[in-house]
Amino acid sequence: MHIEQLRQQEVRRLLGISYTSNDDPAEKALEAVELVTVSGSMVFTSGTDWSLRIEQGSWPELPTWCYPPPCWSFSDIVTSSAKLGRIREVLPLLNRYSELTGARLSFDGGVALSVHAGEQFTMEAAEGLPGGTPAKNAFNPPGTRHAPHQVR
């Protein structure tokens, strides 16, 4: 899935996909974020080259790469669908080699979501932005830049 295809998607639910080690069940590592839409779902995770990978989700099933399944779980990140809604802005984040390494999404309901791929997948969510204002300056991770907007 290409990142520009995310704009205007109606998101119903935002889920974290975490790995729990058999050695320490109390320790969970966030490995992906799944956005459940009206027509399916999409998963954000780190690729093997540490770029951001966006793939078709299989909600309510875990992605096939979640192995062994008993070590993986979903958890709600934002539970109120009123805070999500339509994705109104998508800002790709690129590294110095122009590879997609993250994205910032702003929702009509006032939530902004930032995901970053790499050795460790990270996610930040900010809620309560007035009137669903895009959060252009809500996240500013070091070493990233915005992709230029292109008109097609």
DSSP file (Angstrom, degrees, kcal/mol; ACC not computed):
  #  RESIDUE AA STRUCTURE BP1 BP2  ACC     N-H-->O    O-->H-N    N-H-->O    O-->H-N    TCO  KAPPA ALPHA  PHI   PSI    X-CA   Y-CA   Z-CA
    1    1 A M              0   0    0      0, 0.0     2,-0.3     0, 0.0    53,-0.3   0.000 360.0 360.0 360.0 136.2    0.0    0.0    0.0
    2    2 A H    >   -     0   0    0      1,-0.1     3,-1.8    53,-0.0     4,-0.3  -0.677 360.0-123.7 -89.7 142.9    1.3    3.4   -0.9
    3    3 A I  G >  S+     0   0    0     -2,-0.3     3,-1.6     1,-0.3     4,-0.4   0.797 107.6  62.5 -60.4 -32.1    1.2    6.1    1.8
    4    4 A E  G >  S+     0   0    0      1,-0.3     3,-0.8     2,-0.2    -1,-0.3   0.745  91.0  69.1 -65.6 -21.2   -0.8    8.6   -0.3
    5    5 A Q  G <  S+     0   0    0     -3,-1.8    -1,-0.3     1,-0.2    -2,-0.2   0.606  85.2  71.3 -71.8 -10.4   -3.7    6.0   -0.3
    6    6 A L  G X  S+     0   0    0     -3,-1.6     3,-2.1    -4,-0.3    81,-0.3   0.824  71.9 102.6 -75.3 -31.3   -4.2    6.6    3.4
    7    7 A R  T <  S+     0   0    0     -3,-0.8    81,-0.2    -4,-0.4     3,-0.1  -0.275  90.1  13.3 -58.4 135.8   -5.7   10.1    3.0
    8    8 A Q  T 3  S+     0   0    0     79,-2.8    -1,-0.3     1,-0.3     2,-0.2   0.354  88.8 141.7  78.9  -1.4   -9.5   10.2    3.3
    9    9 A Q    <   -     0   0    0     -3,-2.1    78,-2.4    78,-0.1     2,-0.7  -0.484  52.6-129.6 -67.5 139.6   -9.6    6.6    4.8
   10   10 A E  E     -A   86   0A   0     76,-0.2    28,-1.2    -2,-0.2     2,-0.5  -0.841  23.7-157.4 -93.7 113.1  -12.2    6.4    7.6
   11   11 A V  E     +AB  85  37A   0     74,-2.5    74,-1.5    -2,-0.7    26,-0.3  -0.816  19.6 175.6-100.0 127.0  -10.6    4.8   10.7
   12   12 A R  E     +     0   0A   0     24,-3.2     2,-0.3    -2,-0.5    25,-0.2   0.738  67.7  12.3 -96.1 -30.4  -12.8    3.1   13.2
   13   13 A R  E     - B   0  36A   0     23,-1.4    23,-2.8    72,-0.1     2,-0.5  -0.998  56.2-148.8-154.4 146.8  -10.2    1.7   15.6
   14   14 A L  E     -CB  78  35A   0     64,-0.9    63,-2.8    -2,-0.3    64,-1.0  -0.982  24.4-178.0-123.8 120.5   -6.4    1.9   16.3
   15   15 A L  E     -CB  76  34A   0     19,-2.8    19,-3.1    -2,-0.5     2,-0.4  -0.917  21.1-140.5-124.2 143.7   -4.7   -1.1   17.7
   16   16 A G  E     -CB  75  33A   0     59,-3.3    59,-1.6    -2,-0.4     2,-0.6  -0.808  12.7-149.0 -93.9 142.7   -1.1   -1.9   18.8
   17   17 A I  E     -CB  74  32A   0     15,-2.8    14,-2.8    -2,-0.4    15,-1.4  -0.968  25.7-175.7-111.9 117.5    0.3   -5.3   17.8
   18   18 A S  E     -CB  73  30A   0     55,-2.6    55,-2.0    -2,-0.6     2,-0.4  -0.844  23.2-139.0-121.1 150.8    2.8   -6.4   20.5
   19   19 A Y  E     -CB  72  29A   0     10,-2.6    10,-2.5    -2,-0.3     2,-0.5  -0.900  15.0-161.6-104.6 133.9    5.2   -9.3   21.1
   20   20 A T  E     - B   0  28A   0     51,-3.5     8,-0.2    -2,-0.4     2,-0.1  -0.975  17.6-131.1-117.3 122.9    5.4  -10.9   24.5
   21   21 A S        -     0   0    0      6,-1.0     3,-0.2    -2,-0.5     6,-0.2  -0.435   7.3-136.8 -71.4 141.9    8.5  -12.9   25.3
   22   22 A N  S    S+     0   0    0      1,-0.2    -1,-0.1    -2,-0.1    -2,-0.0   0.779 105.8  59.7 -64.9 -26.0    8.0  -16.4   26.8
   23   23 A D  S    S+     0   0    0      1,-0.3    -1,-0.2     2,-0.1    -2,-0.0   0.853 121.9  17.1 -71.6 -35.8   10.9  -15.5   29.1
   24   24 A D    >   -     0   0    0     -3,-0.2     3,-2.0     3,-0.2    -3,-0.5  -0.736  63.5-175.9-140.9  88.7    9.2  -12.4   30.6
   25   25 A P  T 3  S+     0   0    0      0, 0.0    -1,-0.1     0, 0.0    -3,-0.1   0.699  84.1  62.8 -59.7 -19.9    5.4  -12.3   30.1
   26   26 A A  T 3  S+     0   0    0      1,-0.1     2,-0.6    -6,-0.0    -2,-0.0   0.690  89.1  81.2 -78.3 -17.0    5.2   -8.9   31.7
   27   27 A E    <   -     0   0    0     -3,-2.0    -6,-1.0    -6,-0.2     2,-0.4  -0.811  59.8-179.7 -97.2 118.0    7.4   -7.3   29.0
   28   28 A K  E     -B   20   0A   0     -2,-0.6     2,-0.5    -8,-0.2    -8,-0.2  -0.922  13.0-156.0-115.7 141.5    5.6   -6.4   25.8
   29   29 A A  E     -B   19   0A   0    -10,-2.5   -10,-2.6    -2,-0.4     2,-0.4  -0.973  18.4-131.1-118.8 121.2    7.3   -4.8   22.7
   30   30 A L  E     +B   18   0A   0     -2,-0.5    91,-0.3   -12,-0.2   -12,-0.2  -0.574  34.3 166.0 -69.0 122.4    5.2   -2.8   20.3
   31   31 A E  E     +     0   0A   0    -14,-2.8    15,-0.6    -2,-0.4     2,-0.3   0.556  58.4   0.4-114.6 -15.9    6.0   -4.1   16.8
   32   32 A A  E     -BD  17  45A   0    -15,-1.4   -15,-2.8    13,-0.2     2,-0.4  -0.986  54.7-132.8-165.6 164.2    3.2   -2.7   14.7
   33   33 A V  E     -BD  16  44A   0     11,-2.1    11,-2.9    -2,-0.3     2,-0.5  -0.998  18.5-157.3-127.3 133.7    0.1   -0.5   14.6
   34   34 A E  E     -BD  15  43A   0    -19,-3.1   -19,-2.8    -2,-0.4     2,-0.6  -0.956   1.8-158.0-115.4 125.8   -3.1   -1.6   12.8
   35   35 A L  E     -BD  14  42A   0      7,-2.8     7,-2.0    -2,-0.5     2,-0.6  -0.908  11.7-150.0-100.4 117.7   -5.7    0.9   11.7
   36   36 A V  E     -BD  13  41A   0    -23,-2.8   -24,-3.2    -2,-0.6   -23,-1.4  -0.798  21.6-175.2 -91.1 121.2   -9.1   -0.7   11.2
   37   37 A T  E     -B   11   0A   0      3,-2.6     3,-0.5    -2,-0.6   -26,-0.2  -0.467  42.0 -96.0-107.3 179.1  -11.1    1.0    8.5
   38   38 A V  S    S+     0   0    0    -28,-1.2   -27,-0.1     1,-0.2     3,-0.1   0.855 124.8  35.4 -62.2 -36.0  -14.6    0.7    7.2
   39   39 A S  S    S-     0   0    0    -29,-0.2     2,-0.3     1,-0.0    -1,-0.2   0.365 131.9 -58.2-105.3   4.4  -13.4   -1.6    4.4
   40   40 A G        -     0   0    0     -3,-0.5    -3,-2.6     2,-0.0     2,-0.3  -0.959  65.8 -76.5 158.4-138.3  -10.6   -3.6    6.1
   41   41 A S  E     -D   36   0A   0     16,-0.3    16,-3.0    -2,-0.3     2,-0.3  -0.987  21.1-147.6-156.6 163.3   -7.3   -2.7    7.9
   42   42 A M  E     -DE  35  56A   0     -7,-2.0    -7,-2.8    -2,-0.3     2,-0.4  -0.989  13.0-146.7-136.4 145.8   -3.8   -1.5    7.3
   43   43 A V  E     -DE  34  55A   0     12,-3.0    12,-2.4    -2,-0.3     2,-0.5  -0.931   2.7-159.4-117.9 133.6   -0.6   -2.3    9.3
   44   44 A F  E     +DE  33  54A   0    -11,-2.9   -11,-2.1    -2,-0.4     2,-0.3  -0.951  32.8 139.3-107.5 128.2    2.4   -0.1    9.9
   45   45 A T  E     -DE  32  53A   0      8,-2.3     8,-3.5    -2,-0.5     2,-0.4  -0.943  53.6 -80.4-155.8 174.0    5.6   -1.9   11.0
   46   46 A S  E     - E   0  52A   0    -15,-0.6     6,-0.2    -2,-0.3     2,-0.1  -0.671  40.1-139.3 -83.9 135.7    9.3   -1.9   10.4
   47   47 A G    >   -     0   0    0      4,-3.2     3,-2.0    -2,-0.4    71,-0.2  -0.335  34.2 -96.6 -81.0 173.3   10.7   -3.6    7.3
   48   48 A T  T 3  S+     0   0    0      1,-0.3    -1,-0.1     2,-0.1    -2,-0.0   0.740 129.7  51.2 -65.3 -21.4   13.8   -5.7    7.3
   49   49 A D  T 3  S-     0   0    0      2,-0.1    -1,-0.3    69,-0.0     3,-0.1   0.261 121.8-109.6 -95.9  10.8   15.7   -2.6    6.1
   50   50 A W  S <  S+     0   0    0     -3,-2.0     2,-0.2     1,-0.3    -2,-0.1   0.586  77.9 131.3  70.0  14.6   14.2   -0.5    8.9
   51   51 A S  S    S-     0   0    0      1,-0.1    -4,-3.2    67,-0.1     2,-0.5  -0.492  71.2 -88.5 -83.8 166.0   12.0    1.5    6.5
   52   52 A L  E     -E   46   0A   0     48,-2.9     2,-0.5    -6,-0.2    -6,-0.2  -0.644  42.1-158.9 -77.9 126.7    8.3    1.9    7.2
   53   53 A R  E     -E   45   0A   0     -8,-3.5    -8,-2.3    -2,-0.5     2,-0.5  -0.924   6.5-168.8-107.7 129.8    6.3   -0.9    5.8
   54   54 A I  E     +E   44   0A   0     -2,-0.5     2,-0.3   -53,-0.3   -10,-0.2  -0.982  19.3 167.2-118.7 120.2    2.6   -0.4    5.2
   55   55 A E  E     -E   43   0A   0    -12,-2.4   -12,-3.0    -2,-0.5     2,-0.2  -0.888  43.2 -86.7-133.5 160.8    0.6   -3.5    4.4
   56   56 A Q  E     -E   42   0A   0     -2,-0.3   -14,-0.3   -14,-0.2     2,-0.1  -0.474  49.3-137.0 -63.2 131.2   -2.9   -4.8    4.1
   57   57 A G        -     0   0    0    -16,-3.0   -16,-0.3    -2,-0.2     5,-0.1  -0.346  11.2-149.7 -87.0 172.3   -4.1   -5.9    7.5
   58   58 A S    >   -     0   0    0      3,-0.4     3,-2.8   -18,-0.1    -1,-0.1   0.001  33.9-157.7-130.6  27.6   -6.1   -9.0    8.3
   59   59 A W  T 3  S+     0   0    0      1,-0.4     3,-0.1     0, 0.0    -2,-0.0  -0.204  75.8  28.3 -48.3 134.4   -8.1   -7.8   11.3
   60   60 A P  T 3  S+     0   0    0      0, 0.0    -1,-0.4     0, 0.0     2,-0.2  -0.955 119.2  68.3 -89.4  11.4   -9.3   -9.5   13.5
   61   61 A E  S <  S-     0   0    0     -3,-2.8    -3,-0.4     1,-0.1     3,-0.1  -0.608  87.8-112.0 -87.2 150.9   -6.5  -12.0   12.7
   62   62 A L        -     0   0    0     -2,-0.2    -1,-0.1     1,-0.1    12,-0.0  -0.462  45.1 -89.6 -71.7 152.1   -2.9  -11.3   13.5
   63   63 A P    >   -     0   0    0      0, 0.0     3,-1.8     0, 0.0    -1,-0.1  -0.274  38.2-113.2 -58.1 153.9   -0.6  -10.7   10.5
   64   64 A T  T 3  S+     0   0    0      1,-0.3    -2,-0.1    -3,-0.1     0, 0.0   0.750 114.0  65.3 -65.1 -23.8    1.0  -14.0    9.3
   65   65 A W  T 3  S+     0   0    0      1,-0.1     2,-1.5     3,-0.0    -1,-0.3   0.538  74.7  99.8 -77.3  -4.1    4.5  -12.8   10.4
   66   66 A C    <   -     0   0    0     -3,-1.8     6,-0.1     6,-0.0    -1,-0.1  -0.654  69.3-162.1 -81.9  89.4    3.3  -12.9   14.0
   67   67 A Y        +     0   0    0     -2,-1.5    -3,-0.0     1,-0.3    -2,-0.0  -0.991  64.7  24.8-134.0 135.2    4.9  -16.2   14.9
   68   68 A P  S >  S-     0   0    0      0, 0.0     3,-2.2     0, 0.0    -1,-0.3   0.536  82.0-148.8 -77.8 141.6    4.3  -18.0   17.2
   69   69 A P  G >  S+     0   0    0      0, 0.0     3,-2.0     0, 0.0    -2,-0.1   0.787  90.1  64.5 -51.2 -37.5    0.8  -16.6   17.5
   70   70 A P  G 3  S+     0   0    0      0, 0.0    -3,-0.1     0, 0.0    -4,-0.0   0.728  98.4  57.5 -62.3 -17.6    0.5  -17.2   21.3
   71   71 A C  G <  S+     0   0    0     -3,-2.2   -51,-3.5    -5,-0.1     2,-0.3   0.457  99.5  72.9 -88.9  -0.7    3.3  -14.6   21.8
   72   72 A W  E <   +C   19   0A   0     -3,-2.0     2,-0.3    -4,-0.2   -53,-0.2  -0.845  56.3 170.1-118.2 150.0    1.5  -11.8   20.0
   73   73 A S  E     -C   18   0A   0    -55,-2.0   -55,-2.6    -2,-0.3     2,-0.3  -0.991  27.3-124.8-153.8 159.8   -1.5   -9.7   21.0
   74   74 A F  E     -C   17   0A   0     -2,-0.3     2,-0.3   -57,-0.2   -57,-0.2  -0.747  24.7-177.4 -97.9 151.4   -3.6   -6.7   20.0
   75   75 A S  E     -C   16   0A   0    -59,-1.6   -59,-3.3    -2,-0.3     2,-0.2  -0.974  30.7-109.9-147.5 142.0   -4.3   -3.8   22.4
   76   76 A D  E     +C   15   0A   0     -2,-0.3   -61,-0.2   -61,-0.2     3,-0.2  -0.475  28.4 179.1 -68.6 135.6   -6.5   -0.7   21.9
   77   77 A I  E    S+     0   0A   0    -63,-2.8     2,-0.5     1,-0.4    -1,-0.2   0.800  80.4  16.1-100.3 -49.1   -4.5    2.5   21.5
   78   78 A V  E     -C   14   0A   0    -64,-1.0   -64,-0.9     1,-0.1    -1,-0.4  -0.990  67.3-176.9-124.9 120.4   -7.4    4.9   21.0
   79   79 A T        +     0   0    0     -2,-0.5     2,-0.8    -3,-0.2    -1,-0.1   0.710  59.3  81.9 -94.4 -20.7  -10.8    3.5   22.0
   80   80 A S    >   -     0   0    0      1,-0.2     3,-1.7     2,-0.0     4,-0.4  -0.759  57.7-163.6 -92.1 111.9  -13.1    6.3   21.1
   81   81 A S  G >  S+     0   0    0     -2,-0.8     3,-1.0     1,-0.3    -1,-0.2   0.756  88.4  69.7 -64.4 -21.7  -14.0    6.2   17.4
   82   82 A A  G 3  S+     0   0    0      1,-0.2    -1,-0.3     2,-0.1    -2,-0.0   0.772  96.3  53.7 -65.0 -23.8  -15.2    9.8   17.7
   83   83 A K  G <  S+     0   0    0     -3,-1.7    28,-0.8    27,-0.1    -1,-0.2   0.602 114.6  41.2 -85.6 -11.8  -11.6   10.8   18.2
   84   84 A L    <   +     0   0    0     -3,-1.0    25,-2.8    -4,-0.4     2,-0.3   0.632  69.1 132.0 -99.2-105.6  -10.5    9.2   15.0
   85   85 A G  E     +A   11   0A   0    -74,-1.5   -74,-2.5    23,-0.2     2,-0.2  -0.623  64.9   6.2  90.0-148.6  -12.6    9.4   11.9
   86   86 A R  E    S-A   10   0A   0     -2,-0.3    22,-2.4   -76,-0.2     2,-0.7  -0.457  72.0-118.8 -75.7 139.3  -11.2   10.4    8.5
   87   87 A I  E     +F  107   0B   0    -78,-2.4   -79,-2.8   -81,-0.3    20,-0.3  -0.700  35.6 177.1 -75.6 115.9   -7.5   10.8    7.9
   88   88 A R  E     +     0   0B   0     18,-2.6     2,-0.4    -2,-0.7    19,-0.2   0.719  60.7  25.2 -97.6 -23.0   -7.2   14.4    6.9
   89   89 A E  E     -F  106   0B   0     17,-1.5    17,-2.2   -83,-0.1     2,-0.4  -0.997  56.0-169.8-145.9 138.9   -3.5   14.8    6.5
   90   90 A V  E     -F  105   0B   0     -2,-0.4    15,-0.2    15,-0.2   -83,-0.0  -0.990   5.1-174.3-128.0 121.0   -0.6   12.4    5.8
   91   91 A L  E     -F  104   0B   0     13,-2.7    13,-2.0    -2,-0.4     2,-0.2  -0.932  15.6-147.4-117.2 108.1    3.0   13.5    6.2
   92   92 A P  E     -F  103   0B   0      0, 0.0    55,-1.7     0, 0.0     2,-0.5  -0.487   9.6-146.3 -69.4 142.2    5.6   11.0    5.1
   93   93 A L  E     -FG 102 146B   0      9,-2.8     8,-2.8    53,-0.2     9,-1.4  -0.960  17.9-168.1-112.7 126.5    8.9   11.2    7.1
   94   94 A L  E     -FG 100 145B   0     51,-3.0    51,-1.6    -2,-0.5     6,-0.2  -0.828  14.8-133.0-116.1 149.7   12.0   10.4    5.2
   95   95 A N    >   -     0   0    0      4,-2.0     3,-2.0    -2,-0.3    49,-0.1  -0.243  48.6 -82.5 -85.9-174.3   15.6    9.7    6.2
   96   96 A R  T 3  S+     0   0    0      1,-0.3    48,-0.1    47,-0.2    -1,-0.1   0.628 131.7  56.2 -68.5 -10.8   18.6   11.3    4.6
   97   97 A Y  T 3  S-     0   0    0      2,-0.1    -1,-0.3     0, 0.0     3,-0.1   0.243 118.7-110.2-100.0  10.7   18.5    8.7    1.8
   98   98 A S  S <  S+     0   0    0     -3,-2.0     2,-0.4     1,-0.3    -2,-0.1   0.742  70.6 145.0  64.8  27.1   14.8    9.6    1.0
   99   99 A E        -     0   0    0      1,-0.0    -4,-2.0     2,-0.0     2,-0.6  -0.763  59.1-108.7 -92.3 141.3   13.6    6.3    2.3
  100  100 A L  E     +F   94   0B   0     -2,-0.4   -48,-2.9    -6,-0.2    -6,-0.2  -0.571  50.2 157.2 -70.2 116.1   10.2    6.3    4.1
  101  101 A T  E     -     0   0B   0     -8,-2.8    16,-3.2    -2,-0.6     2,-0.3   0.423  61.0  -4.5-120.3  -3.9   10.9    5.7    7.8
  102  102 A G  E     -FH  93 116B   0     -9,-1.4    -9,-2.8    14,-0.2     2,-0.3  -0.983  54.7-145.3-171.8 176.7    7.8    7.2    9.4
  103  103 A A  E     -FH  92 115B   0     12,-2.0    12,-2.5    -2,-0.3     2,-0.5  -0.986   7.1-147.3-156.0 148.9    4.5    8.9    8.9
  104  104 A R  E     -FH  91 114B   0    -13,-2.0   -13,-2.7    -2,-0.3     2,-0.4  -0.990  18.6-169.1-119.1 127.8    2.3   11.4   10.8
  105  105 A L  E     -FH  90 113B   0      8,-3.2     8,-3.0    -2,-0.5     2,-0.4  -0.949   6.4-160.4-117.6 134.9   -1.4   11.1   10.4
  106  106 A S  E     -FH  89 112B   0    -17,-2.2   -18,-2.6    -2,-0.4   -17,-1.5  -0.962  12.4-154.1-114.6 134.9   -4.0   13.7   11.5
  107  107 A F  E >   -F   87   0B   0      4,-2.8     3,-1.8    -2,-0.4   -20,-0.2  -0.750  25.5-119.8-108.7 152.6   -7.6   12.7   12.0
  108  108 A D  T 3  S+     0   0    0    -22,-2.4   -23,-0.2    -2,-0.3   -24,-0.1   0.824 110.6  63.1 -55.1 -33.9  -10.8   14.7   11.8
  109  109 A G  T 3  S-     0   0    0    -25,-2.8    -1,-0.3   -23,-0.2    19,-0.2   0.471 123.6 -97.1 -77.1  -0.9  -11.6   13.8   15.4
  110  110 A G  S <  S+     0   0    0     -3,-1.8    19,-2.4     1,-0.3     2,-0.4   0.563  81.4 128.1 100.7   8.8   -8.5   15.6   16.8
  111  111 A V        -     0   0    0    -28,-0.8    -4,-2.8   -27,-0.2     2,-0.4  -0.800  38.1-163.6 -97.6 140.6   -6.0   12.7   17.1
  112  112 A A  E     -HI 106 126B   0     14,-2.7    14,-2.7    -2,-0.4     2,-0.4  -0.988   6.7-164.7-119.6 135.8   -2.5   12.9   15.6
  113  113 A L  E     -HI 105 125B   0     -8,-3.0    -8,-3.2    -2,-0.4     2,-0.4  -0.971   5.6-170.9-123.6 132.9   -0.6    9.6   15.2
  114  114 A S  E     -HI 104 124B   0     10,-3.0    10,-2.7    -2,-0.4     2,-0.4  -0.992   5.0-175.3-124.6 126.4    3.2    9.4   14.5
  115  115 A V  E     -HI 103 123B   0    -12,-2.5   -12,-2.0    -2,-0.4     2,-0.4  -0.948   2.1-169.9-121.6 143.6    4.8    6.1   13.6
  116  116 A H  E     -HI 102 122B   0      6,-2.6     6,-2.5    -2,-0.4   -14,-0.2  -0.990   7.6-153.2-137.6 125.7    8.6    5.5   13.2
  117  117 A A        +     0   0    0    -16,-3.2     2,-0.3    -2,-0.4   -65,-0.2  -0.438  41.9  99.4 -87.5 167.7   10.3    2.4   11.8
  118  118 A G  S    S-     0   0    0    -67,-0.3   -68,-0.2   -71,-0.2     3,-0.1  -0.966  91.1 -33.2 151.2-162.5   13.8    1.4   12.7
  119  119 A E  S    S+     0   0    0     -2,-0.3     2,-0.4     1,-0.2    -1,-0.1   0.873 139.7  29.7 -55.6 -35.9   15.6   -1.0   14.9
  120  120 A Q  S    S-     0   0    0     -3,-0.1     2,-0.3   -70,-0.1    -1,-0.2  -0.995  87.9-133.3-125.3 125.8   12.7   -0.4   17.3
  121  121 A F        -     0   0    0     -2,-0.4     2,-0.3   -91,-0.3    -4,-0.2  -0.594  30.7-172.5 -73.6 133.1    9.2    0.5   16.0
  122  122 A T  E     -I  116   0B   0     -6,-2.5    -6,-2.6    -2,-0.3     2,-0.3  -0.936  12.6-171.5-130.5 155.4    7.8    3.5   17.9
  123  123 A M  E     -I  115   0B   0     -2,-0.3     2,-0.4    -8,-0.2    -8,-0.2  -0.997   1.7-172.3-144.2 139.7    4.4    5.2   17.9
  124  124 A E  E     -I  114   0B   0    -10,-2.7   -10,-3.0    -2,-0.3     2,-0.4  -0.992   4.9-166.9-130.4 142.0    3.1    8.4   19.5
  125  125 A A  E     -I  113   0B   0     -2,-0.4     2,-0.4   -12,-0.2   -12,-0.2  -0.995   2.9-167.0-129.0 136.9   -0.5    9.6   19.7
  126  126 A A  E     -I  112   0B   0    -14,-2.7   -14,-2.7    -2,-0.4     2,-0.3  -0.986  13.1-166.5-120.6 132.4   -1.7   13.0   20.6
  127  127 A E        +     0   0    0     -2,-0.4   -16,-0.2   -16,-0.2   -17,-0.1  -0.733  55.7  38.8-114.9 163.6   -5.3   13.6   21.4
  128  128 A G        +     0   0    0     -2,-0.3   -17,-0.2     1,-0.2    -1,-0.2   0.734  59.3 166.3  76.2  25.1   -7.6   16.6   21.8
  129  129 A L    >   -     0   0    0    -19,-2.4     3,-1.8    -3,-0.2    -1,-0.2  -0.609  50.2 -99.1 -70.6 130.0   -6.3   18.8   19.1
  130  130 A P  G >  S-     0   0    0      0, 0.0     3,-1.6     0, 0.0    -1,-0.1  -0.243  94.2 -11.4 -59.6 127.1   -8.9   21.5   18.7
  131  131 A G  G 3  S-     0   0    0      1,-0.3   -21,-0.2   -22,-0.1   -22,-0.0   0.716 121.4 -66.3  61.7  23.6  -11.3   21.0   15.8
  132  132 A G  G <  S-     0   0    0     -3,-1.8    -1,-0.3   -23,-0.2   -22,-0.2   0.793  77.8-176.9  69.9  26.1   -9.2   18.2   14.3
  133  133 A T    <   -     0   0    0     -3,-1.6    -1,-0.2     1,-0.1   -26,-0.2  -0.343  34.0-105.3 -58.9 131.4   -6.4   20.6   13.5
  134  134 A P        -     0   0    0      0, 0.0     2,-1.1     0, 0.0     3,-0.3  -0.335  25.1-133.8 -58.3 139.3   -3.5   18.9   11.7
  135  135 A A    >>  +     0   0    0      1,-0.2     3,-1.2   -24,-0.1     4,-0.5  -0.470  43.6 155.3 -96.1  62.3   -0.6   18.3   14.1
  136  136 A K  T 34 S+     0   0    0     -2,-1.1    -1,-0.2     1,-0.3     3,-0.2   0.833  81.0  29.4 -59.9 -33.8    2.2   19.5   11.8
  137  137 A N  T 34 S+     0   0    0     -3,-0.3    -1,-0.3     1,-0.1    -2,-0.1   0.238  91.3  98.8-111.4  13.3    4.4   20.4   14.7
  138  138 A A  T <4 S+     0   0    0     -3,-1.2     2,-0.4     1,-0.2    -1,-0.1   0.816  91.4  30.7 -70.7 -29.1    3.2   17.9   17.3
  139  139 A F     <  +     0   0    0     -4,-0.5    -1,-0.2    -3,-0.2   -26,-0.0  -0.994  57.2 170.2-132.5 134.9    6.1   15.5   16.6
  140  140 A N        -     0   0    0     -2,-0.4    -3,-0.0    -3,-0.1    -4,-0.0  -0.508  14.1-172.4-142.4  71.3    9.6   16.4   15.4
  141  141 A P    >   -     0   0    0      0, 0.0     3,-1.0     0, 0.0    -2,-0.0  -0.370  32.7-104.7 -67.4 144.1   11.8   13.3   15.6
  142  142 A P  T 3  S+     0   0    0      0, 0.0     3,-0.1     0, 0.0    -2,-0.0  -0.335  99.2  23.4 -66.5 148.3   15.5   14.0   15.0
  143  143 A G  T 3  S+     0   0    0      1,-0.2     2,-0.3   -48,-0.1   -47,-0.2   0.624  98.9 106.6  77.1  13.4   17.0   13.0   11.6
  144  144 A T    <   -     0   0    0     -3,-1.0     2,-0.3   -49,-0.1    -1,-0.2  -0.863  43.6-171.6-121.7 159.7   13.7   13.0    9.7
  145  145 A R  E     -G   94   0B   0    -51,-1.6   -51,-3.0    -2,-0.3     2,-0.2  -0.962  29.7-100.6-142.4 160.6   12.3   15.4    7.1
  146  146 A H  E     -G   93   0B   0     -2,-0.3   -53,-0.2   -53,-0.2     3,-0.1  -0.578  35.0-117.8 -82.6 143.6    8.9   15.7    5.4
  147  147 A A        -     0   0    0    -55,-1.7     2,-0.1    -2,-0.2    -1,-0.1  -0.563  39.1-102.5 -73.9 143.4    8.5   14.4    1.9
  148  148 A P        -     0   0    0      0, 0.0     2,-0.3     0, 0.0    -1,-0.1  -0.398  36.4-111.2 -66.4 144.1    7.6   17.2   -0.6
  149  149 A H        -     0   0    0     -2,-0.1     2,-0.4    -3,-0.1   -58,-0.0  -0.599  35.1-161.3 -75.9 134.2    4.0   17.4   -1.6
  150  150 A Q        -     0   0    0     -2,-0.3     2,-0.5    -3,-0.0    -3,-0.0  -0.962  10.9-143.0-121.6 134.8    3.4   16.4   -5.1
  151  151 A V              0   0    0     -2,-0.4    -2,-0.0     1,-0.1     0, 0.0  -0.826 360.0 360.0 -95.0 130.4    0.4   17.3   -7.2
  152  152 A R              0   0    0     -2,-0.5    -1,-0.1     0, 0.0    -2,-0.0   0.392 360.0 360.0-113.5 360.0   -0.7   14.5   -9.6
